[in-house]
Amino acid sequence: MFFFDFRLSTLGTYCMSTKIYTIIAREILDSRGNPTIETMVILESGYRGVAAVPAGTSLGKYEAKELRDGDGARYYGMGVLKAVNAVNTTIVSKLRGMDALDQAGIDQAMIVLDGTEDKSKLGANSILSVSLGVAASAAAASRIPLYRYLNTLFTPLVPTTLAKIPTPTVNVINGGKHGAGNLDFQEFQVIPASNRSFTDALRLAVEVYQKLKGILQYRNASTAVGYEGGFAPNLYTNIDAMQLLQEAVRATPYRFGVDVFFGLDVASSHFKTARGYQIKDKETPMSPKDFVTYLADLHKNYRLLILEDALDEDDWEGWMELTARFGAEVMIVGDDLLATNPKRLEKAIAQKACTTILLKPNQIGTLTEFFRVVAMAKKNHIQTIVSHRSGETNDAFIADLGVAVQADYVKFGGPTRGERVAKYNRLLQIEAELFSQK
C-alpha cells in the first residue's frame, strides 16, 4: 500500500523519484505505556514508509544506547522528544535528497553524523527509526512487499532464497523482569517442531497456551499476562513452571520431544550477584560451574531445545563450558552476551561460546549493521533467532525482517496482546503469499 500526499504541492508533477523529500518523527507509546519514536520517511514521488522502534526492559550493557529526555516532570524521564528532535532537525538535514534505495549509504551517513560507537549522541532509537523507515519507503516505491525488498538488501551478503517462514518460539510464562517477580527465569517457551508449516506451528503453540491457561485457572493461579504476553502466575520456583508446561503439553494431542519442545530465556545477569547465581530453587548462590551443572540437570529432565542468556553477559568462561558441555544438544543462545554486535559475535565464534544468536535491530541501531551481523552468523554456522523487545508497538517490520534473512526462528512473545499478535498475523499473511500453491 502506498499513499500520495497532495499537500506536497512543491513537488509539482507526480514523479517516480526515490530521493528523500522529508522525514517526520513523533512520540508515541509502546506496549508498556512508555514513550517511543515513530518516523515517517516521505520520498519525492509521494511514496512513504513508517517505522516505530521498540525498547527493552532487560537491557544488555553492550547494546547501542537509546536517547531519552531524562526530564522527571514528563513521563518520569522516559520521554523521547530529544530523539524526535534529532530526527526532525539534524538527521533530516543530512539525508534530504539522498536516494532511499541506497540503504547502506544512508545508514553510514547517520553513523558518521552521530560519531559515537554506541550511537549515544543522536540515539539508536532515532537512527533506527529512520533506517527502518527508509527501507519501508523504498519497498513501497519499488511496489514489492517489504520482506522481498529486505531480502534484496540482504542477499548480496549471503545468497538467500525465500523458502520458509521461520519457526516461532512462543513465550507462554513470563518471569524475571517481564513477569510478576516470583520466577527468576524471564521466559518459559514452547517451540513447535521446525518441520511444520508456520500456520500449523502457531496453532500448536496457541493450543498449548490455552491448555496452560485452563490448568492455571483450575489451580486458582493467576492468568494475568506479563510484558510479552505469557502468563505471569504466582508460582514458587522455576521448576514449578517447567512442570506446568509438561502438564499442558500432555493435555494436548502433541508429543513432547517430537511435536513440541521447551526453551528458556534465563536472563541470568539480573540474578547474578557477587556471591554467584541466586535463584529460588536453591538456598545458596551457585558458582558458575555449579549453575552450569544445574542447567545440565534441567536439560536432562526437560530436554530443552533453547537456552538463552544462561549465564552472565561477561562470564565468557562459563559460556564456553556450557557450550562445550551440551551445545551439541541444545541451542545455546546469546542475547545480552552478543547484543547484535559484530565484535561480540566475532569473539563468541572464536571462543566457541554459543551456537545461536538472538538478533534485535535496536541493539545495533541500523538495518545495514543488522544485516552484517546476520551474515556473519550464517557464514560461521551460528543459528539465528530474530527477536522483538518487551516494549513493542503494532509495527510488524520485524516479521518481514525475519523472513527476509530466513532466520531459523522468530521470537515475538505470547500469542496474545495486540503488539505480539500483529507479528504472528503478519507471518500468516506472508506464508499465504509465498506458499499459496503448497
VOLO-341967 format. One record per residue (C-alpha): x, y, z. Coordinates in steps of 0.5 Angstrom, whole numbers. Layout:
% VOLO-341967
<px=X; py=Y; pz=Z>
...
***
This chain:
% VOLO-341967
<px=0; py=0; pz=0>
<px=3; py=7; pz=-1>
<px=0; py=14; pz=-1>
<px=1; py=20; pz=-4>
<px=0; py=27; pz=0>
<px=-3; py=32; pz=-5>
<px=-1; py=37; pz=0>
<px=6; py=37; pz=-2>
<px=5; py=42; pz=-8>
<px=12; py=44; pz=-8>
<px=13; py=37; pz=-11>
<px=10; py=39; pz=-18>
<px=8; py=34; pz=-23>
<px=8; py=27; pz=-20>
<px=15; py=23; pz=-21>
<px=18; py=17; pz=-19>
<px=24; py=20; pz=-16>
<px=26; py=15; pz=-10>
<px=30; py=21; pz=-7>
<px=28; py=23; pz=1>
<px=24; py=29; pz=1>
<px=23; py=30; pz=8>
<px=23; py=26; pz=15>
<px=18; py=27; pz=20>
<px=19; py=24; pz=27>
<px=14; py=24; pz=33>
<px=13; py=21; pz=40>
<px=8; py=15; pz=41>
<px=7; py=10; pz=47>
<px=10; py=3; pz=47>
<px=6; py=-3; pz=50>
<px=9; py=-2; pz=57>
<px=6; py=5; pz=57>
<px=13; py=9; pz=56>
<px=14; py=13; pz=50>
<px=18; py=11; pz=44>
<px=19; py=14; pz=37>
<px=16; py=13; pz=30>
<px=18; py=16; pz=24>
<px=16; py=17; pz=17>
<px=20; py=18; pz=11>
<px=17; py=21; pz=5>
<px=20; py=21; pz=-2>
<px=20; py=26; pz=-7>
<px=15; py=21; pz=-11>
<px=10; py=21; pz=-5>
<px=11; py=14; pz=-3>
<px=13; py=14; pz=4>
<px=15; py=9; pz=10>
<px=13; py=9; pz=17>
<px=17; py=5; pz=23>
<px=16; py=5; pz=30>
<px=22; py=3; pz=35>
<px=21; py=-2; pz=41>
<px=25; py=-2; pz=47>
<px=27; py=-7; pz=52>
<px=26; py=-8; pz=59>
<px=32; py=-12; pz=61>
<px=38; py=-8; pz=57>
<px=45; py=-11; pz=56>
<px=50; py=-7; pz=58>
<px=53; py=-7; pz=51>
<px=47; py=-5; pz=47>
<px=47; py=1; pz=43>
<px=44; py=7; pz=47>
<px=37; py=10; pz=46>
<px=36; py=17; pz=47>
<px=31; py=19; pz=53>
<px=30; py=26; pz=55>
<px=31; py=25; pz=63>
<px=26; py=30; pz=65>
<px=23; py=27; pz=71>
<px=17; py=32; pz=70>
<px=15; py=29; pz=64>
<px=14; py=21; pz=63>
<px=18; py=20; pz=69>
<px=24; py=22; pz=65>
<px=22; py=17; pz=59>
<px=20; py=22; pz=54>
<px=24; py=22; pz=47>
<px=23; py=29; pz=45>
<px=30; py=29; pz=44>
<px=30; py=23; pz=40>
<px=25; py=26; pz=36>
<px=28; py=33; pz=35>
<px=34; py=29; pz=33>
<px=31; py=26; pz=27>
<px=27; py=33; pz=25>
<px=33; py=37; pz=25>
<px=40; py=34; pz=25>
<px=38; py=28; pz=21>
<px=33; py=30; pz=16>
<px=38; py=36; pz=14>
<px=43; py=31; pz=13>
<px=39; py=26; pz=9>
<px=34; py=30; pz=5>
<px=36; py=29; pz=-3>
<px=39; py=22; pz=-1>
<px=36; py=16; pz=-5>
<px=32; py=12; pz=-1>
<px=35; py=6; pz=-5>
<px=42; py=7; pz=-2>
<px=40; py=4; pz=5>
<px=48; py=3; pz=6>
<px=50; py=10; pz=4>
<px=44; py=13; pz=9>
<px=46; py=8; pz=15>
<px=53; py=10; pz=14>
<px=51; py=18; pz=14>
<px=48; py=17; pz=20>
<px=53; py=13; pz=24>
<px=58; py=19; pz=22>
<px=53; py=24; pz=24>
<px=53; py=21; pz=31>
<px=60; py=20; pz=31>
<px=60; py=15; pz=37>
<px=61; py=8; pz=38>
<px=54; py=6; pz=42>
<px=50; py=12; pz=38>
<px=49; py=16; pz=44>
<px=49; py=22; pz=41>
<px=43; py=22; pz=37>
<px=41; py=16; pz=40>
<px=40; py=9; pz=37>
<px=32; py=10; pz=37>
<px=33; py=16; pz=33>
<px=37; py=13; pz=28>
<px=34; py=6; pz=27>
<px=27; py=9; pz=26>
<px=30; py=13; pz=20>
<px=34; py=7; pz=18>
<px=27; py=2; pz=18>
<px=23; py=8; pz=15>
<px=28; py=9; pz=9>
<px=27; py=1; pz=8>
<px=20; py=2; pz=8>
<px=19; py=8; pz=4>
<px=24; py=4; pz=-1>
<px=20; py=-2; pz=-1>
<px=13; py=2; pz=-3>
<px=17; py=6; pz=-8>
<px=19; py=-1; pz=-11>
<px=12; py=-4; pz=-11>
<px=14; py=-10; pz=-7>
<px=13; py=-13; pz=-1>
<px=17; py=-11; pz=5>
<px=20; py=-18; pz=6>
<px=22; py=-18; pz=-1>
<px=25; py=-12; pz=-1>
<px=29; py=-13; pz=5>
<px=31; py=-20; pz=2>
<px=34; py=-16; pz=-4>
<px=39; py=-12; pz=1>
<px=41; py=-18; pz=5>
<px=42; py=-23; pz=-1>
<px=49; py=-19; pz=-3>
<px=52; py=-21; pz=4>
<px=49; py=-28; pz=4>
<px=45; py=-31; pz=-2>
<px=38; py=-32; pz=1>
<px=32; py=-35; pz=-2>
<px=25; py=-34; pz=1>
<px=24; py=-42; pz=2>
<px=21; py=-42; pz=9>
<px=17; py=-38; pz=15>
<px=22; py=-38; pz=21>
<px=19; py=-43; pz=27>
<px=16; py=-39; pz=33>
<px=19; py=-39; pz=40>
<px=13; py=-38; pz=44>
<px=13; py=-35; pz=51>
<px=8; py=-38; pz=55>
<px=10; py=-36; pz=62>
<px=14; py=-29; pz=64>
<px=18; py=-29; pz=70>
<px=24; py=-24; pz=72>
<px=23; py=-17; pz=70>
<px=18; py=-19; pz=65>
<px=13; py=-22; pz=70>
<px=10; py=-22; pz=77>
<px=17; py=-22; pz=80>
<px=17; py=-29; pz=83>
<px=20; py=-33; pz=78>
<px=28; py=-32; pz=77>
<px=28; py=-34; pz=69>
<px=25; py=-29; pz=65>
<px=22; py=-33; pz=59>
<px=19; py=-40; pz=59>
<px=18; py=-42; pz=52>
<px=14; py=-47; pz=48>
<px=17; py=-49; pz=41>
<px=14; py=-53; pz=35>
<px=18; py=-57; pz=31>
<px=21; py=-54; pz=25>
<px=18; py=-59; pz=20>
<px=12; py=-56; pz=21>
<px=9; py=-50; pz=17>
<px=8; py=-43; pz=20>
<px=1; py=-44; pz=21>
<px=1; py=-51; pz=24>
<px=7; py=-49; pz=29>
<px=3; py=-43; pz=31>
<px=-4; py=-47; pz=32>
<px=0; py=-52; pz=36>
<px=3; py=-46; pz=41>
<px=-3; py=-43; pz=42>
<px=-7; py=-49; pz=44>
<px=-1; py=-51; pz=49>
<px=-2; py=-44; pz=51>
<px=-10; py=-45; pz=52>
<px=-9; py=-51; pz=56>
<px=-4; py=-48; pz=60>
<px=-9; py=-42; pz=62>
<px=-14; py=-48; pz=64>
<px=-9; py=-51; pz=68>
<px=-7; py=-45; pz=72>
<px=-15; py=-43; pz=73>
<px=-16; py=-50; pz=76>
<px=-10; py=-49; pz=81>
<px=-13; py=-42; pz=82>
<px=-6; py=-39; pz=80>
<px=-6; py=-32; pz=76>
<px=-7; py=-32; pz=69>
<px=-5; py=-25; pz=68>
<px=0; py=-24; pz=63>
<px=7; py=-20; pz=63>
<px=10; py=-15; pz=59>
<px=11; py=-20; pz=53>
<px=4; py=-24; pz=53>
<px=6; py=-30; pz=57>
<px=2; py=-32; pz=64>
<px=5; py=-29; pz=70>
<px=3; py=-34; pz=75>
<px=4; py=-34; pz=83>
<px=9; py=-40; pz=83>
<px=14; py=-41; pz=88>
<px=20; py=-44; pz=84>
<px=22; py=-44; pz=77>
<px=21; py=-52; pz=77>
<px=14; py=-51; pz=78>
<px=13; py=-47; pz=72>
<px=17; py=-53; pz=68>
<px=12; py=-58; pz=71>
<px=6; py=-54; pz=69>
<px=9; py=-54; pz=62>
<px=10; py=-61; pz=62>
<px=2; py=-62; pz=64>
<px=0; py=-57; pz=59>
<px=3; py=-61; pz=53>
<px=0; py=-68; pz=56>
<px=-7; py=-65; pz=56>
<px=-6; py=-64; pz=48>
<px=-5; py=-69; pz=42>
<px=2; py=-66; pz=41>
<px=8; py=-71; pz=43>
<px=13; py=-67; pz=48>
<px=20; py=-68; pz=44>
<px=17; py=-70; pz=38>
<px=12; py=-64; pz=36>
<px=14; py=-59; pz=41>
<px=20; py=-57; pz=45>
<px=21; py=-53; pz=51>
<px=26; py=-47; pz=51>
<px=28; py=-42; pz=57>
<px=31; py=-35; pz=57>
<px=34; py=-35; pz=63>
<px=37; py=-28; pz=63>
<px=42; py=-29; pz=69>
<px=45; py=-23; pz=69>
<px=39; py=-20; pz=73>
<px=40; py=-25; pz=79>
<px=48; py=-26; pz=79>
<px=51; py=-23; pz=85>
<px=58; py=-22; pz=88>
<px=57; py=-29; pz=91>
<px=54; py=-32; pz=85>
<px=48; py=-34; pz=81>
<px=42; py=-34; pz=87>
<px=35; py=-37; pz=85>
<px=29; py=-39; pz=89>
<px=30; py=-46; pz=87>
<px=37; py=-46; pz=91>
<px=38; py=-44; pz=98>
<px=45; py=-41; pz=97>
<px=48; py=-38; pz=91>
<px=51; py=-42; pz=86>
<px=58; py=-41; pz=83>
<px=58; py=-41; pz=75>
<px=61; py=-48; pz=75>
<px=55; py=-51; pz=80>
<px=50; py=-47; pz=76>
<px=52; py=-50; pz=69>
<px=51; py=-57; pz=73>
<px=44; py=-54; pz=75>
<px=42; py=-52; pz=68>
<px=45; py=-59; pz=65>
<px=40; py=-63; pz=70>
<px=35; py=-58; pz=68>
<px=36; py=-60; pz=61>
<px=36; py=-68; pz=63>
<px=30; py=-67; pz=66>
<px=26; py=-63; pz=61>
<px=30; py=-64; pz=54>
<px=31; py=-56; pz=53>
<px=32; py=-54; pz=46>
<px=34; py=-47; pz=47>
<px=38; py=-44; pz=53>
<px=38; py=-36; pz=52>
<px=43; py=-32; pz=57>
<px=44; py=-38; pz=61>
<px=50; py=-34; pz=64>
<px=52; py=-27; pz=66>
<px=54; py=-23; pz=60>
<px=61; py=-22; pz=62>
<px=62; py=-30; pz=64>
<px=66; py=-32; pz=58>
<px=69; py=-38; pz=61>
<px=62; py=-40; pz=64>
<px=59; py=-39; pz=57>
<px=65; py=-44; pz=54>
<px=64; py=-49; pz=59>
<px=56; py=-49; pz=58>
<px=57; py=-50; pz=50>
<px=62; py=-55; pz=51>
<px=58; py=-59; pz=55>
<px=52; py=-59; pz=52>
<px=52; py=-55; pz=46>
<px=51; py=-60; pz=41>
<px=44; py=-62; pz=44>
<px=42; py=-55; pz=46>
<px=42; py=-48; pz=42>
<px=46; py=-44; pz=47>
<px=43; py=-37; pz=45>
<px=47; py=-31; pz=46>
<px=43; py=-24; pz=47>
<px=46; py=-20; pz=53>
<px=52; py=-23; pz=51>
<px=52; py=-21; pz=44>
<px=48; py=-15; pz=44>
<px=47; py=-16; pz=36>
<px=54; py=-13; pz=36>
<px=59; py=-16; pz=31>
<px=65; py=-15; pz=35>
<px=62; py=-19; pz=41>
<px=60; py=-24; pz=36>
<px=67; py=-25; pz=33>
<px=69; py=-26; pz=40>
<px=64; py=-31; pz=41>
<px=65; py=-35; pz=35>
<px=73; py=-35; pz=36>
<px=72; py=-38; pz=43>
<px=66; py=-42; pz=42>
<px=62; py=-39; pz=47>
<px=55; py=-40; pz=44>
<px=51; py=-44; pz=38>
<px=46; py=-39; pz=37>
<px=45; py=-31; pz=36>
<px=39; py=-27; pz=38>
<px=38; py=-21; pz=34>
<px=35; py=-15; pz=35>
<px=36; py=-9; pz=31>
<px=35; py=-4; pz=36>
<px=41; py=-7; pz=40>
<px=46; py=-5; pz=34>
<px=42; py=1; pz=31>
<px=42; py=1; pz=23>
<px=39; py=-4; pz=18>
<px=45; py=-5; pz=15>
<px=49; py=-6; pz=21>
<px=44; py=-11; pz=23>
<px=45; py=-15; pz=16>
<px=52; py=-15; pz=17>
<px=51; py=-19; pz=24>
<px=46; py=-24; pz=21>
<px=51; py=-25; pz=15>
<px=57; py=-26; pz=20>
<px=53; py=-31; pz=24>
<px=50; py=-35; pz=18>
<px=57; py=-36; pz=15>
<px=60; py=-38; pz=21>
<px=54; py=-43; pz=22>
<px=51; py=-40; pz=28>
<px=44; py=-41; pz=28>
<px=39; py=-34; pz=28>
<px=33; py=-32; pz=32>
<px=30; py=-25; pz=30>
<px=27; py=-22; pz=36>
<px=22; py=-17; pz=39>
<px=23; py=-13; pz=45>
<px=19; py=-13; pz=51>
<px=17; py=-5; pz=50>
<px=13; py=-6; pz=43>
<px=9; py=-3; pz=38>
<px=4; py=-6; pz=33>
<px=9; py=-5; pz=28>
<px=10; py=-11; pz=24>
<px=17; py=-10; pz=21>
<px=21; py=-15; pz=25>
<px=16; py=-20; pz=22>
<px=18; py=-18; pz=15>
<px=25; py=-18; pz=17>
<px=26; py=-25; pz=20>
<px=23; py=-28; pz=13>
<px=28; py=-23; pz=9>
<px=34; py=-26; pz=12>
<px=31; py=-33; pz=13>
<px=32; py=-34; pz=21>
<px=32; py=-40; pz=24>
<px=27; py=-38; pz=29>
<px=23; py=-32; pz=31>
<px=21; py=-29; pz=38>
<px=15; py=-25; pz=39>
<px=13; py=-27; pz=45>
<px=6; py=-30; pz=47>
<px=0; py=-31; pz=43>
<px=-4; py=-25; pz=46>
<px=-3; py=-18; pz=47>
<px=-4; py=-14; pz=40>
<px=3; py=-12; pz=39>
<px=5; py=-19; pz=39>
<px=-1; py=-22; pz=35>
<px=1; py=-17; pz=30>
<px=7; py=-20; pz=28>
<px=4; py=-27; pz=28>
<px=-1; py=-25; pz=24>
<px=4; py=-22; pz=19>
<px=8; py=-28; pz=18>
<px=1; py=-32; pz=17>
<px=0; py=-27; pz=11>
<px=7; py=-28; pz=8>
<px=6; py=-35; pz=9>
<px=0; py=-35; pz=5>
<px=3; py=-30; pz=-1>
<px=9; py=-34; pz=-1>
<px=7; py=-41; pz=-1>
<px=-1; py=-41; pz=-3>
<px=0; py=-47; pz=-8>
<px=3; py=-51; pz=-3>
***
